[in-house]
């Protein structure tokens, strides 16, 4: 039952963020779906004892790949799908705890929270970048194979 609740809440929260960012209506469901995919990967990996930094990397990697595919399908910028999809992964609560601990003069705990938030943010960015590079290689290979096939059939 817990995973079903996670699925529902992640869909509506991601779709809500997409509404706030004023995405086109025809992509609203898909933005929510990207968020569900990303959050479910993150949730399942952390439930199976993976570190939150690694889980953030893998889930943002998959979010970026799905966003690329949707961007091609709908002929829209992929940022529409990525922003809505990564919002659930952003470590806002951890950054808040870091600042709260610093204000309360618990610098060591604040530093730990801040470093963890920084590592998670970096993992999210690296997942997005690695997916971008991978998709560029894939799209370039598909284009070159299409042109090779076209040259072969023209002869």
N, C-alpha and C positions, 0 to 999 in steps of 0.2 A: 504494500500500500504506500509505503514511503516514496518509492521511486515514481509512482503514479502522481503523487502530490508534487514532487520535484519537477516532473514533466509539465504539468499544468501551470504551475507558478512560473517556471522559466519561460514558457510560451507567452503568457500574458504580460510578464514584466518586460520581455524583449519587444513584444509588439507595442507595449505602452511607450517604451523608449523610442521606437520607430515613429510612433504618432507624434511624440514631442519634437523629433527631428524632421517632421513633415515629409516623410517618404511618400512616394506615389501610392495611391490606394491599392492598385493592382499588385504591389509587391509586399503589402503589409503582412499577409499570411506567410510569405516566404521569409521575410525578416524574422518573424517569430519562430519559424522552423529552424533557421540558422542558429538562433539563440538556444533552442532546445537541443540541437545536435551538440553545440559547444558545451553547454552546461551538463548534459548527460555524460559526455566523455569525461569532463572534469570530475563530476560526482562519482562516477563508477571507478575511475582511477584512484581517487583519494579514498574511496571505501575499500579498495583492495591494496591499501598501504603504500601507495605511491606518494612521494613528496608533492606538496602543493605547487612548487616551482615547476617540477617536471610535468605535472598534470596541466598546468596553465600553458606550458609550451605546446604540448600535444593537442590540447583542445583549440588553442588559437591557430595552430597549423591547419587543423581540419576545418575550422571556421573560414579561414582564408581560401582554402580550396573550394569549398561549397559556394562561397561568395563569388569566386571567379566563374564558376559554372553558371550561377544564376545571372551574373552580369552579362555573360555571353548570351544566355537564353533570352533575357529581357532587353538586351541592348541598352543597358544602363551602367552607370559607374558602379564599380564593386564596393565603393565606400559606403553606399546605401546599406548593403548587407553586412559589411564588416562592423561598422560602428554599433549597430543594433546587436550584433552577435557577441561582441566582446564586452559589452557593458556588464553582464553578470560576472565576468572574470576579474574585473578591476578591483584591486584590493583597497577599496575605500575605507572599510571598517578597520583594517590593519593600520592604514595611515592615520586615521583618527586616533586609534589607541596609542600610536607613537607620539603624536602631538600631546595627547592628554597626559601621558606619562612624563613627558618633558616638562609640561606645565606644573605637574605635581612633584617635580624635582626627583623623579625616579629615572635618571638619565640612562642607566644601564638597560632597564626594561624598554625605555623609549627607543634606544639605539637598536635593540633586537627587533622590535616591531618595525622600525623604519627600514632596517636592512632587509628584512623579509619582504616588505612591501616593494622595495626597490628591486629585489631579485625577481619577484613575481611580475612586476611591470616589464622588466627586461626580458623575461621569458615570453611574455605575450608578444612583445615587439619582435623578438627573434623568430617566434613561430610564424608571425605574419610575413616577415622577410624571407624566411626559408621557403614558405609556400609560394610566394611571389616568384622567387628564382626557379623553383621546380616547375611552376606553371609556364613560365617563359620558355624553359627548355622543351616542355611538352608541346606547346603551341608552335614553336619553331620547328620541331621535328615533324609535326603533323603538316605544317605548311610545306616543308621541303619534300615530304613524301607525296603530297598532292601534286606538286609541280613535277616531280619525277615521273609520276604516273601519267600526267597529262602529256609530258614530252614523249613518253613511251608509246602512248596510243596515237599520237599525231604522226608518227613515222610510218 
